[in-house]
Amino acid sequence: MDTDKDLWELLVAHDIDYDTPFQSIWVEGLDVEEVARRLGADPNSARACDWREIVTGRYTEHGDGVIWIGPQAPGWVQVIQLDGNDAWQWRSWVELTRDGGRLLYLGWPLYELEGVEDLEYVVAGEVVTTLVVGDPEERDGTDPDALDGYLDGLAFKGDSAAAEVTSALRLIGRVTGRELDEAWLNGPHTRYVIPASAREEGEARGPDV
């Protein structure tokens, strides 16, 4: 397998590609249940399942968010959001890191319009580094260079968006200590539903900081 594209091909093999809205966050210092709670998920909706069950599931209530959460590395939890955009919201990032933890975000909820979103590195409610996937020299945040130690050898200016996504996933793996892999994507994790009512309440209240 081409080493600069294998993680992209791993996503594609699991029905995640440019035609599929993709949003994922990696959260440090919280367990699965607490991450779900802070995202507004209904605890009674928790169901252990694998990714194939997620992508073929039916969710009938309009406005629900659907998230799939599991331990990713020691001290880290990964969330993939299938429906809704809670993982893409600033208020969620603040809530998930308000006790001093860290969070990384990668996604393309509107790829056909905007391409891959910037990779975001959030610490204790602040965006420390915003790194443009495809142009790592273009960055922002309170410490734009905070991720420099993880960039060595990564092809953020690759010959394709697939190579760039792979580089972004590799960077995240270096931070958490584990790359996204076949074992994680094939493993059983927990599906939660975020009711539309919880999202509306959170938007009205704003982040609790």
PyMOL commands that set and color helices and strands:
alter all, ss='L'
color gray80, all
select helices_A, chain A and resi 6-13+32-38+43-45+51-55+86-88+90-97+111-114+148-150+161-176+182-186+196-205
alter helices_A, ss='H'
color red, helices_A
select strands_A, chain A and resi 22-28+47-49+65-73+76-83+102-108+119-123+126-132+135-140+189-194
alter strands_A, ss='S'
color yellow, strands_A
deselect
rebuild
show_as cartoon
